[in-house]
Amino acid sequence: MIRERRGRVRRRGERGQVIAFLVAMTAGFIAIAGLVDDGGRALSGRVRALDEAQAAARVGAQQINLTLLREDGSVELDASAAVQAADQYLATVGDAGAVTVSGNSIHVTVTISVPTQILGAFGVTNLTVSAEGEAAAEQGTGA
């Protein structure tokens, strides 16, 4: 121990501990800022994926069998045309997705990789988000 001028006792072993604490706290604050910023970007990416999945499903659900509709007025989804239309829509917007058809319903899953800005300093370079959309071919009321 060393006694200073005004009677305070200072220990040599504690020297620099404030700096280490500040470095650790700064890293923690940067990580929290990264979670807020990059988490917001991931949420925005998920909203975009949802919009695109729903839009692709609606495009696919419009592909009905016109011959059957004209013959007896029934609505039936043309499965191959629906998948092709949904895939073409996803290719137009630049995202990948999976399209399945079951009966008169079409199901689209879109997956987007969102690059991080701050969390990259901690080794997280991308966040992957996905969303699903579904639509069905239905006959209108004719009103």
Number of C-alpha atoms within 10 A of each C-alpha: 8 10 10 9 7 6 8 9 11 12 10 9 8 8 9 9 10 10 10 10 11 11 12 12 12 12 13 12 12 16 16 15 14 19 16 14 16 22 17 12 17 23 14 14 22 22 15 18 25 21 16 26 31 23 19 30 31 23 20 33 28 18 20 20 15 14 12 13 13 10 8 8 11 14 18 21 24 19 21 12 16 26 24 15 21 30 21 15 19 22 12 9 10 11 16 15 21 15 24 16 21 10 11 17 20 26 23 27 21 24 21 20 16 19 17 20 14 19 22 13 12 11 9 13 14 16 16 12 19 18 20 20 20 20 21 19 19 15 11 7 5 4 3
